[in-house]
Amino acid sequence: MTEQDEAFRMLDAFASVGATHFDLTHLDIDGQKRGFRPQQTIGQLKNSLPKLFPGATQRQNNIIVRPYSDKTLIVQLDDLDESGLSRVGEAAFLTLQTSPGNHQAWVAVSGIDPQDAKDFARRLRKGSGADATASGATRIAGTTNYKRKYEPDFPRVAILNTAPGRVVSAAQLDSLGLVAEPEPVRPATVTPLRVSRRHENAVRARRWPDYQRCLDGAPESKSRPGKPRESLADFTWCKIALDWGFSIEETATKLMELSSKARENGERYANLTASNAAAAVERKGRGLGKG
């Protein structure tokens, strides 16, 4: 099977459980982003991947995709050893080997309320013993895993198994012992932010800050000359949104819509950025500095 055949087989597995679009990212051997194409259809990917493979090999770039589905919750279970992989094998529609001894399983779950999706995915990762910080993006099967720690013998990303159309329920996963118990609800640790009078009308109208202005005002990225430092723009925008009275959760969700860096790095990045911004706003409200 050629690398193209294996890549297409992987895309077809995602499509079989409801994935319709993918974000496509290129990362170099040091993990720096070298390209990004959001919301690519499967047809677009199948057309472009054969043209991208030669350049990726020449430049030692990784080709990474993040799937999206409106029908099912697609969860990545990353960094599984062989024992962990065997536990989730009968529930997964796709399993991969990304490097010797390291595996991924992908599970599609039906009947999950969108409001509960984030928590359920967290509990599934915890219950299965997978990496709790998995981003939801993966290298394309058939390509090479370029990381410094592997050179000069870079491993190939390979499909171990596919089960096209396999969609499971939360009850099925629970019966397999793969879902951790819900964590007890804890009181919020961040003091509710006080809304300044000059922003009351904006909050009442639910108007968000201008993200483009934050991006335009960000300093130049050291790793990408000529491009803005997106992480600082995201942090600044979150601070303004929180100061205007939006909650941390609302801000993180909106950041995923506005920021290409947030979409690339996933919900964990958005939540962490919003939480750090909330802490900064709270310190400012208390008159506390960093030193």
C-alpha positions as CSV (number, residue, x, y, z in Angstrom):
1,M,0.0,0.0,0.0
2,T,1.4,3.4,-1.0
3,E,1.6,6.4,1.4
4,Q,-1.2,8.0,-0.6
5,D,-3.4,4.9,-0.3
6,E,-2.8,4.8,3.5
7,A,-3.6,8.5,3.8
8,F,-6.8,8.1,1.9
9,R,-7.8,5.1,3.9
10,M,-7.4,7.2,7.1
11,L,-9.5,10.0,5.7
12,D,-12.2,7.6,4.6
13,A,-12.3,6.2,8.1
14,F,-13.0,9.6,9.5
15,A,-15.6,10.3,6.9
16,S,-17.4,7.0,7.8
17,V,-18.1,8.3,11.3
18,G,-19.3,11.8,10.3
19,A,-16.2,13.9,9.8
20,T,-16.8,16.5,7.0
21,H,-13.9,19.0,7.3
22,F,-10.3,19.1,8.5
23,D,-7.8,21.7,9.5
24,L,-4.6,21.0,7.7
25,T,-1.3,22.1,9.3
26,H,2.4,21.8,8.4
27,L,4.9,21.6,11.2
28,D,8.6,21.4,10.7
29,I,11.0,19.1,12.6
30,D,11.2,21.6,15.5
31,G,7.4,21.9,15.8
32,Q,7.1,25.3,14.2
33,K,4.1,26.0,12.0
34,R,4.9,26.2,8.3
35,G,1.5,26.3,6.8
36,F,-2.2,26.1,7.7
37,R,-5.4,25.5,5.6
38,P,-8.6,25.6,7.7
39,Q,-11.8,23.7,7.0
40,Q,-10.7,21.5,4.1
41,T,-13.2,19.0,2.7
42,I,-12.1,15.4,2.2
43,G,-12.2,16.0,-1.5
44,Q,-9.9,19.0,-1.2
45,L,-7.5,17.0,0.9
46,K,-7.4,14.0,-1.4
47,N,-6.6,16.4,-4.3
48,S,-3.9,18.2,-2.5
49,L,-2.1,15.6,-0.4
50,P,-0.4,13.8,-3.3
51,K,1.1,17.2,-4.3
52,L,2.2,17.9,-0.7
53,F,3.9,14.6,0.1
54,P,7.1,15.2,-1.9
55,G,7.7,18.7,-0.4
56,A,7.0,17.4,3.1
57,T,9.6,14.8,2.7
58,Q,12.1,17.2,1.2
59,R,11.6,19.8,4.0
60,Q,11.1,17.2,6.8
61,N,7.7,18.7,7.5
62,N,4.8,16.9,9.3
63,I,1.4,16.9,7.7
64,I,-1.3,17.1,10.4
65,V,-5.1,17.1,10.3
66,R,-7.8,17.9,12.8
67,P,-11.2,16.4,12.0
68,Y,-14.6,18.1,12.6
69,S,-18.0,16.5,12.7
70,D,-21.5,17.9,13.4
71,K,-22.9,14.4,13.9
72,T,-20.7,12.6,16.3
73,L,-18.1,13.4,19.0
74,I,-14.7,12.3,17.7
75,V,-12.2,11.8,20.5
76,Q,-8.5,11.2,20.1
77,L,-6.9,8.8,22.6
78,D,-3.2,9.5,22.3
79,D,0.0,8.0,23.7
80,L,-1.5,4.6,24.4
81,D,0.8,1.6,25.0
82,E,-0.1,-1.8,23.7
83,S,-2.1,-2.6,26.8
84,G,-4.1,0.6,26.6
85,L,-4.7,0.1,22.9
86,S,-6.1,-3.4,23.5
87,R,-8.6,-1.9,26.0
88,V,-10.1,0.5,23.5
89,G,-9.7,-1.6,20.4
90,E,-13.2,-2.8,20.1
91,A,-14.6,0.8,20.5
92,A,-12.3,2.6,18.1
93,F,-12.9,3.2,14.4
94,L,-9.3,3.9,13.7
95,T,-6.0,2.9,15.4
96,L,-2.5,4.2,14.5
97,Q,1.1,3.7,15.4
98,T,2.8,7.0,15.4
99,S,6.2,5.8,16.6
100,P,7.5,2.6,18.1
101,G,5.5,1.8,21.2
102,N,3.2,4.8,20.9
103,H,-0.3,4.4,19.6
104,Q,-3.5,6.4,19.0
105,A,-7.1,5.3,19.0
106,W,-9.9,7.4,17.6
107,V,-13.5,6.9,19.0
108,A,-16.7,8.3,17.6
109,V,-19.5,8.7,20.1
110,S,-23.2,9.4,19.4
111,G,-25.8,11.0,21.5
112,I,-23.5,13.5,23.3
113,D,-25.0,16.9,24.1
114,P,-22.6,19.5,22.6
115,Q,-22.6,21.2,26.1
116,D,-21.3,18.0,27.6
117,A,-18.8,17.1,24.8
118,K,-15.7,18.6,26.4
119,D,-16.3,17.0,29.8
120,F,-17.1,13.6,28.3
121,A,-14.0,13.6,26.1
122,R,-11.9,14.5,29.2
123,R,-13.5,11.6,31.1
124,L,-12.9,9.2,28.2
125,R,-9.2,10.2,27.9
126,K,-8.8,9.8,31.7
127,G,-10.6,6.4,31.9
128,S,-8.7,4.9,29.0
129,G,-5.4,6.1,30.3
130,A,-4.7,8.3,27.3
131,D,-2.9,11.6,27.3
132,A,-5.1,14.1,29.0
133,T,-3.7,17.0,27.0
134,A,-4.2,15.5,23.5
135,S,-4.9,18.2,21.0
136,G,-7.3,16.4,18.7
137,A,-5.0,16.7,15.7
138,T,-2.9,13.9,14.2
139,R,-0.2,13.2,11.6
140,I,-1.6,11.7,8.4
141,A,-1.1,8.0,8.0
142,G,1.6,7.1,5.4
143,T,3.7,10.1,6.3
144,T,6.9,10.3,8.3
145,N,7.0,11.5,11.9
146,Y,9.7,14.2,11.9
147,K,10.9,15.0,15.4
148,R,14.4,15.7,16.5
149,K,14.4,12.9,19.1
150,Y,13.9,10.3,16.3
151,E,16.6,11.4,13.8
152,P,18.0,10.0,11.8
153,D,15.6,7.0,11.8
154,F,12.3,8.8,11.6
155,P,9.3,6.4,12.1
156,R,6.4,6.2,9.7
157,V,2.8,6.8,10.8
158,A,0.9,3.6,10.1
159,I,-2.6,2.4,10.3
160,L,-3.0,-0.6,12.6
161,N,-6.8,-1.1,12.1
162,T,-9.9,0.5,10.8
163,A,-13.6,-0.2,11.5
164,P,-15.4,2.1,9.1
165,G,-18.7,3.3,10.4
166,R,-18.1,2.2,14.0
167,V,-20.0,4.7,16.2
168,V,-20.5,3.8,19.8
169,S,-22.6,5.2,22.6
170,A,-21.6,6.6,26.0
171,A,-23.2,3.6,27.6
172,Q,-21.1,1.2,25.5
173,L,-17.9,2.9,26.5
174,D,-19.0,3.0,30.1
175,S,-19.7,-0.7,30.1
176,L,-16.1,-1.3,28.8
177,G,-14.8,0.6,31.8
178,L,-13.3,3.4,29.6
179,V,-15.1,6.4,31.1
180,A,-13.9,8.0,34.3
181,E,-16.4,9.1,36.9
182,P,-17.5,12.8,36.8
183,E,-15.4,15.0,39.1
184,P,-17.2,16.7,41.9
185,V,-18.3,20.3,41.2
186,R,-15.9,22.7,42.9
187,P,-16.5,26.3,43.7
188,A,-14.9,28.7,41.2
189,T,-11.5,29.8,42.3
190,V,-11.5,33.0,40.3
191,T,-13.2,36.0,41.8
192,P,-16.1,37.2,39.5
193,L,-14.8,40.1,37.4
194,R,-16.4,43.5,38.1
195,V,-17.6,45.2,34.9
196,S,-16.5,48.8,34.6
197,R,-19.3,51.3,34.0
198,R,-17.9,52.3,30.6
199,H,-18.4,48.8,29.3
200,E,-21.8,48.1,30.7
201,N,-23.6,48.9,27.5
202,A,-21.2,46.6,25.5
203,V,-21.8,43.7,27.9
204,R,-25.6,44.2,27.8
205,A,-25.5,44.1,24.0
206,R,-23.1,41.1,24.1
207,R,-20.6,42.8,21.8
208,W,-17.2,41.2,21.6
209,P,-13.9,43.1,21.3
210,D,-12.4,43.6,17.9
211,Y,-10.0,40.6,17.5
212,Q,-8.4,42.1,14.3
213,R,-7.3,45.1,16.3
214,C,-5.5,42.9,18.8
215,L,-3.9,41.0,16.0
216,D,-2.8,44.2,14.3
217,G,-1.3,45.6,17.5
218,A,0.6,42.4,18.4
219,P,4.5,42.5,18.1
220,E,6.2,40.6,15.3
221,S,6.7,36.9,15.9
222,K,10.3,35.9,16.4
223,S,9.8,32.5,14.7
224,R,7.8,33.9,11.8
225,P,9.2,37.3,10.7
226,G,6.6,39.6,9.3
227,K,3.8,37.8,11.1
228,P,2.1,39.0,14.3
229,R,2.7,37.1,17.6
230,E,-0.7,35.4,17.7
231,S,-0.4,34.1,21.2
232,L,-0.1,37.6,22.6
233,A,-2.9,38.8,20.4
234,D,-5.1,36.0,21.8
235,F,-4.1,36.8,25.4
236,T,-4.8,40.5,25.0
237,W,-8.2,39.9,23.3
238,C,-9.2,37.5,26.2
239,K,-8.3,40.1,28.8
240,I,-10.5,42.7,27.1
241,A,-13.4,40.3,26.7
242,L,-13.1,39.2,30.4
243,D,-12.9,42.9,31.5
244,W,-16.1,43.5,29.5
245,G,-17.9,40.8,31.6
246,F,-17.7,37.7,29.5
247,S,-17.0,34.5,31.4
248,I,-13.9,32.4,31.0
249,E,-15.8,29.6,29.2
250,E,-17.6,32.1,26.8
251,T,-14.2,33.7,26.1
252,A,-12.4,30.5,25.3
253,T,-15.3,29.3,23.1
254,K,-15.3,32.6,21.1
255,L,-11.5,32.5,20.8
256,M,-11.8,29.1,19.0
257,E,-13.9,30.9,16.4
258,L,-11.6,33.9,15.9
259,S,-8.1,32.6,16.3
260,S,-6.4,30.3,13.8
261,K,-3.8,29.5,16.5
262,A,-6.5,28.4,18.9
263,R,-8.1,26.2,16.2
264,E,-4.7,24.7,15.5
265,N,-3.8,24.0,19.1
266,G,-7.3,23.0,20.3
267,E,-9.6,23.7,23.3
268,R,-6.9,23.2,25.9
269,Y,-4.9,26.2,24.5
270,A,-8.1,28.4,24.3
271,N,-9.1,27.5,27.9
272,L,-5.6,28.0,29.2
273,T,-5.3,31.4,27.5
274,A,-8.6,32.6,28.8
275,S,-7.8,31.4,32.3
276,N,-4.4,33.1,32.3
277,A,-6.0,36.3,31.0
278,A,-8.6,36.1,33.8
279,A,-5.9,35.8,36.4
280,A,-4.2,38.9,34.9
281,V,-7.4,40.9,35.0
282,E,-8.0,39.9,38.5
283,R,-4.5,40.9,39.6
284,K,-5.0,44.2,37.9
285,G,-8.4,44.7,39.7
286,R,-6.6,44.1,43.0
287,G,-3.8,46.4,42.2
288,L,-1.2,43.6,42.2
289,G,1.9,43.6,40.1
290,K,3.9,40.6,38.9
291,G,6.9,41.3,41.1
